[in-house]
Amino acid sequence: MQPKSPVADDLFTTQAAVLLELAGARRSIAIKTPAGASVDYRVKYSEELIVSFAKIDGNQWRAGVRKARSRQLGVSVTASLGARAG
């Protein structure tokens, strides 16, 4: 019967355990690093309208609506990537 490896036998360290035993290492070091990524985007569309009212005579009014000539479109994208060693 072979002696049990000092490294835990799991899917990720099984092959590493063989290499550590061949190298004569008695202990291994595990590093755990949380990592994440996020993307935030925003789109803003702005358009102006012109509303006008005109009095024609005593009791009559005229109203009009039309688009103004200015339009704005804004897009912003923020991306971040982070990792922490602890």
MODELLER restraints for C-alpha pairs under 7 A, 6 or more apart:
rsr = mdl.restraints
at = mdl.atoms
rsr.add(forms.Gaussian(group=physical.xy_distance, feature=features.Distance(at['CA:5:A'], at['CA:17:A']), mean=6.69, stdev=0.5))
rsr.add(forms.Gaussian(group=physical.xy_distance, feature=features.Distance(at['CA:6:A'], at['CA:26:A']), mean=6.45, stdev=0.5))
rsr.add(forms.Gaussian(group=physical.xy_distance, feature=features.Distance(at['CA:6:A'], at['CA:27:A']), mean=6.39, stdev=0.5))
rsr.add(forms.Gaussian(group=physical.xy_distance, feature=features.Distance(at['CA:7:A'], at['CA:17:A']), mean=5.72, stdev=0.5))
rsr.add(forms.Gaussian(group=physical.xy_distance, feature=features.Distance(at['CA:7:A'], at['CA:28:A']), mean=6.81, stdev=0.5))
rsr.add(forms.Gaussian(group=physical.xy_distance, feature=features.Distance(at['CA:33:A'], at['CA:83:A']), mean=6.63, stdev=0.5))
rsr.add(forms.Gaussian(group=physical.xy_distance, feature=features.Distance(at['CA:33:A'], at['CA:84:A']), mean=5.84, stdev=0.5))
rsr.add(forms.Gaussian(group=physical.xy_distance, feature=features.Distance(at['CA:33:A'], at['CA:85:A']), mean=5.36, stdev=0.5))
rsr.add(forms.Gaussian(group=physical.xy_distance, feature=features.Distance(at['CA:34:A'], at['CA:83:A']), mean=5.84, stdev=0.5))
rsr.add(forms.Gaussian(group=physical.xy_distance, feature=features.Distance(at['CA:34:A'], at['CA:84:A']), mean=5.91, stdev=0.5))
rsr.add(forms.Gaussian(group=physical.xy_distance, feature=features.Distance(at['CA:35:A'], at['CA:82:A']), mean=5.67, stdev=0.5))
rsr.add(forms.Gaussian(group=physical.xy_distance, feature=features.Distance(at['CA:35:A'], at['CA:83:A']), mean=4.30, stdev=0.5))
rsr.add(forms.Gaussian(group=physical.xy_distance, feature=features.Distance(at['CA:35:A'], at['CA:84:A']), mean=6.69, stdev=0.5))
rsr.add(forms.Gaussian(group=physical.xy_distance, feature=features.Distance(at['CA:36:A'], at['CA:81:A']), mean=5.99, stdev=0.5))
rsr.add(forms.Gaussian(group=physical.xy_distance, feature=features.Distance(at['CA:36:A'], at['CA:82:A']), mean=5.56, stdev=0.5))
rsr.add(forms.Gaussian(group=physical.xy_distance, feature=features.Distance(at['CA:36:A'], at['CA:83:A']), mean=6.62, stdev=0.5))
rsr.add(forms.Gaussian(group=physical.xy_distance, feature=features.Distance(at['CA:37:A'], at['CA:80:A']), mean=5.76, stdev=0.5))
rsr.add(forms.Gaussian(group=physical.xy_distance, feature=features.Distance(at['CA:37:A'], at['CA:81:A']), mean=4.48, stdev=0.5))
rsr.add(forms.Gaussian(group=physical.xy_distance, feature=features.Distance(at['CA:37:A'], at['CA:82:A']), mean=6.41, stdev=0.5))
rsr.add(forms.Gaussian(group=physical.xy_distance, feature=features.Distance(at['CA:38:A'], at['CA:79:A']), mean=5.89, stdev=0.5))
rsr.add(forms.Gaussian(group=physical.xy_distance, feature=features.Distance(at['CA:38:A'], at['CA:80:A']), mean=5.55, stdev=0.5))
rsr.add(forms.Gaussian(group=physical.xy_distance, feature=features.Distance(at['CA:38:A'], at['CA:81:A']), mean=6.70, stdev=0.5))
rsr.add(forms.Gaussian(group=physical.xy_distance, feature=features.Distance(at['CA:39:A'], at['CA:78:A']), mean=5.83, stdev=0.5))
rsr.add(forms.Gaussian(group=physical.xy_distance, feature=features.Distance(at['CA:39:A'], at['CA:79:A']), mean=4.49, stdev=0.5))
rsr.add(forms.Gaussian(group=physical.xy_distance, feature=features.Distance(at['CA:39:A'], at['CA:80:A']), mean=6.60, stdev=0.5))
rsr.add(forms.Gaussian(group=physical.xy_distance, feature=features.Distance(at['CA:40:A'], at['CA:77:A']), mean=5.88, stdev=0.5))
rsr.add(forms.Gaussian(group=physical.xy_distance, feature=features.Distance(at['CA:40:A'], at['CA:78:A']), mean=5.20, stdev=0.5))
rsr.add(forms.Gaussian(group=physical.xy_distance, feature=features.Distance(at['CA:40:A'], at['CA:79:A']), mean=6.39, stdev=0.5))
rsr.add(forms.Gaussian(group=physical.xy_distance, feature=features.Distance(at['CA:41:A'], at['CA:76:A']), mean=5.71, stdev=0.5))
rsr.add(forms.Gaussian(group=physical.xy_distance, feature=features.Distance(at['CA:41:A'], at['CA:77:A']), mean=4.48, stdev=0.5))
rsr.add(forms.Gaussian(group=physical.xy_distance, feature=features.Distance(at['CA:41:A'], at['CA:78:A']), mean=6.32, stdev=0.5))
rsr.add(forms.Gaussian(group=physical.xy_distance, feature=features.Distance(at['CA:42:A'], at['CA:75:A']), mean=5.84, stdev=0.5))
rsr.add(forms.Gaussian(group=physical.xy_distance, feature=features.Distance(at['CA:42:A'], at['CA:76:A']), mean=5.45, stdev=0.5))
rsr.add(forms.Gaussian(group=physical.xy_distance, feature=features.Distance(at['CA:42:A'], at['CA:77:A']), mean=6.68, stdev=0.5))
rsr.add(forms.Gaussian(group=physical.xy_distance, feature=features.Distance(at['CA:43:A'], at['CA:74:A']), mean=5.81, stdev=0.5))
rsr.add(forms.Gaussian(group=physical.xy_distance, feature=features.Distance(at['CA:43:A'], at['CA:75:A']), mean=4.69, stdev=0.5))
rsr.add(forms.Gaussian(group=physical.xy_distance, feature=features.Distance(at['CA:43:A'], at['CA:76:A']), mean=6.74, stdev=0.5))
rsr.add(forms.Gaussian(group=physical.xy_distance, feature=features.Distance(at['CA:44:A'], at['CA:73:A']), mean=5.85, stdev=0.5))
rsr.add(forms.Gaussian(group=physical.xy_distance, feature=features.Distance(at['CA:44:A'], at['CA:74:A']), mean=5.10, stdev=0.5))
rsr.add(forms.Gaussian(group=physical.xy_distance, feature=features.Distance(at['CA:44:A'], at['CA:75:A']), mean=6.50, stdev=0.5))
rsr.add(forms.Gaussian(group=physical.xy_distance, feature=features.Distance(at['CA:45:A'], at['CA:72:A']), mean=5.87, stdev=0.5))
rsr.add(forms.Gaussian(group=physical.xy_distance, feature=features.Distance(at['CA:45:A'], at['CA:73:A']), mean=4.65, stdev=0.5))
rsr.add(forms.Gaussian(group=physical.xy_distance, feature=features.Distance(at['CA:45:A'], at['CA:74:A']), mean=6.46, stdev=0.5))
rsr.add(forms.Gaussian(group=physical.xy_distance, feature=features.Distance(at['CA:46:A'], at['CA:71:A']), mean=5.90, stdev=0.5))
rsr.add(forms.Gaussian(group=physical.xy_distance, feature=features.Distance(at['CA:46:A'], at['CA:72:A']), mean=5.09, stdev=0.5))
rsr.add(forms.Gaussian(group=physical.xy_distance, feature=features.Distance(at['CA:46:A'], at['CA:73:A']), mean=6.40, stdev=0.5))
rsr.add(forms.Gaussian(group=physical.xy_distance, feature=features.Distance(at['CA:47:A'], at['CA:70:A']), mean=6.61, stdev=0.5))
rsr.add(forms.Gaussian(group=physical.xy_distance, feature=features.Distance(at['CA:47:A'], at['CA:71:A']), mean=4.75, stdev=0.5))
rsr.add(forms.Gaussian(group=physical.xy_distance, feature=features.Distance(at['CA:47:A'], at['CA:72:A']), mean=6.49, stdev=0.5))
rsr.add(forms.Gaussian(group=physical.xy_distance, feature=features.Distance(at['CA:48:A'], at['CA:67:A']), mean=6.19, stdev=0.5))
rsr.add(forms.Gaussian(group=physical.xy_distance, feature=features.Distance(at['CA:48:A'], at['CA:68:A']), mean=5.25, stdev=0.5))
rsr.add(forms.Gaussian(group=physical.xy_distance, feature=features.Distance(at['CA:48:A'], at['CA:70:A']), mean=6.50, stdev=0.5))
rsr.add(forms.Gaussian(group=physical.xy_distance, feature=features.Distance(at['CA:48:A'], at['CA:71:A']), mean=6.82, stdev=0.5))
rsr.add(forms.Gaussian(group=physical.xy_distance, feature=features.Distance(at['CA:49:A'], at['CA:65:A']), mean=6.78, stdev=0.5))
rsr.add(forms.Gaussian(group=physical.xy_distance, feature=features.Distance(at['CA:49:A'], at['CA:66:A']), mean=5.70, stdev=0.5))
rsr.add(forms.Gaussian(group=physical.xy_distance, feature=features.Distance(at['CA:49:A'], at['CA:67:A']), mean=4.48, stdev=0.5))
rsr.add(forms.Gaussian(group=physical.xy_distance, feature=features.Distance(at['CA:49:A'], at['CA:68:A']), mean=5.16, stdev=0.5))
rsr.add(forms.Gaussian(group=physical.xy_distance, feature=features.Distance(at['CA:50:A'], at['CA:65:A']), mean=5.62, stdev=0.5))
rsr.add(forms.Gaussian(group=physical.xy_distance, feature=features.Distance(at['CA:50:A'], at['CA:66:A']), mean=5.36, stdev=0.5))
rsr.add(forms.Gaussian(group=physical.xy_distance, feature=features.Distance(at['CA:50:A'], at['CA:67:A']), mean=6.03, stdev=0.5))
rsr.add(forms.Gaussian(group=physical.xy_distance, feature=features.Distance(at['CA:50:A'], at['CA:68:A']), mean=5.96, stdev=0.5))
rsr.add(forms.Gaussian(group=physical.xy_distance, feature=features.Distance(at['CA:51:A'], at['CA:64:A']), mean=5.70, stdev=0.5))
rsr.add(forms.Gaussian(group=physical.xy_distance, feature=features.Distance(at['CA:51:A'], at['CA:65:A']), mean=4.56, stdev=0.5))
rsr.add(forms.Gaussian(group=physical.xy_distance, feature=features.Distance(at['CA:51:A'], at['CA:66:A']), mean=6.77, stdev=0.5))
rsr.add(forms.Gaussian(group=physical.xy_distance, feature=features.Distance(at['CA:52:A'], at['CA:63:A']), mean=5.65, stdev=0.5))
rsr.add(forms.Gaussian(group=physical.xy_distance, feature=features.Distance(at['CA:52:A'], at['CA:64:A']), mean=5.21, stdev=0.5))
rsr.add(forms.Gaussian(group=physical.xy_distance, feature=features.Distance(at['CA:52:A'], at['CA:65:A']), mean=6.53, stdev=0.5))
rsr.add(forms.Gaussian(group=physical.xy_distance, feature=features.Distance(at['CA:53:A'], at['CA:61:A']), mean=6.86, stdev=0.5))
rsr.add(forms.Gaussian(group=physical.xy_distance, feature=features.Distance(at['CA:53:A'], at['CA:62:A']), mean=5.67, stdev=0.5))
rsr.add(forms.Gaussian(group=physical.xy_distance, feature=features.Distance(at['CA:53:A'], at['CA:63:A']), mean=4.47, stdev=0.5))
rsr.add(forms.Gaussian(group=physical.xy_distance, feature=features.Distance(at['CA:53:A'], at['CA:64:A']), mean=6.52, stdev=0.5))
rsr.add(forms.Gaussian(group=physical.xy_distance, feature=features.Distance(at['CA:54:A'], at['CA:61:A']), mean=5.60, stdev=0.5))
rsr.add(forms.Gaussian(group=physical.xy_distance, feature=features.Distance(at['CA:54:A'], at['CA:62:A']), mean=5.10, stdev=0.5))
rsr.add(forms.Gaussian(group=physical.xy_distance, feature=features.Distance(at['CA:54:A'], at['CA:63:A']), mean=6.41, stdev=0.5))
rsr.add(forms.Gaussian(group=physical.xy_distance, feature=features.Distance(at['CA:55:A'], at['CA:61:A']), mean=4.41, stdev=0.5))
rsr.add(forms.Gaussian(group=physical.xy_distance, feature=features.Distance(at['CA:55:A'], at['CA:62:A']), mean=6.27, stdev=0.5))
rsr.add(forms.Gaussian(group=physical.xy_distance, feature=features.Distance(at['CA:56:A'], at['CA:62:A']), mean=6.82, stdev=0.5))
